[in-house]
Amino acid sequence: MEHELRAEYAAGSSPADEDPAVKTWHVVRPEEGARAMCGRDLDPASAVRSVDLWGTGKVPICHSCGALFLRESP
């Protein structure tokens, strides 16, 4: 199963901003669009990153999404 990270923006920020403020990153299954594994519906225009960043400490990850992702990862 494929996964990717998708941004949730801080209050008052959006993907349309020149330098949007990311609150946290959620794990999504691309076939489910912009719905995070934790159930949060994210902006379809939000930034996407490789799931390889999960666990590196370089980006803040949703705790719930991270736990669910671990259950699906080999």
Secondary structure as the mmCIF struct_conf table of DSSP 4:
data_model
#
loop_
_struct_conf.conf_type_id
_struct_conf.id
_struct_conf.beg_label_comp_id
_struct_conf.beg_label_asym_id
_struct_conf.beg_label_seq_id
_struct_conf.end_label_comp_id
_struct_conf.end_label_asym_id
_struct_conf.end_label_seq_id
STRN STRN1 GLU A 4 TYR A 9
HELX_LH_PP_P HELX_LH_PP_P1 ALA A 10 ALA A 10
TURN_TY1_P TURN_TY1_P1 ALA A 11 GLY A 12
TURN_TY1_P TURN_TY1_P2 PRO A 15 ALA A 16
BEND BEND1 ASP A 17 ASP A 19
STRN STRN2 VAL A 22 VAL A 28
HELX_RH_3T_P HELX_RH_3T_P1 PRO A 30 GLU A 32
TURN_TY1_P TURN_TY1_P3 GLY A 33 ALA A 34
STRN STRN3 ARG A 35 ALA A 36
TURN_TY1_P TURN_TY1_P4 MET A 37 CYS A 38
BEND BEND2 GLY A 39 GLY A 39
HELX_LH_PP_P HELX_LH_PP_P2 ARG A 40 ARG A 40
STRN STRN4 ASP A 41 ASP A 41
HELX_LH_PP_P HELX_LH_PP_P3 LEU A 42 ASP A 43
TURN_TY1_P TURN_TY1_P5 PRO A 44 ALA A 45
BEND BEND3 SER A 46 SER A 46
STRN STRN5 VAL A 48 SER A 50
HELX_RH_3T_P HELX_RH_3T_P2 VAL A 51 LEU A 53
TURN_TY1_P TURN_TY1_P6 TRP A 54 GLY A 55
BEND BEND4 THR A 56 VAL A 59
STRN STRN6 ILE A 61 ILE A 61
HELX_RH_AL_P HELX_RH_AL_P1 HIS A 63 GLU A 72
#
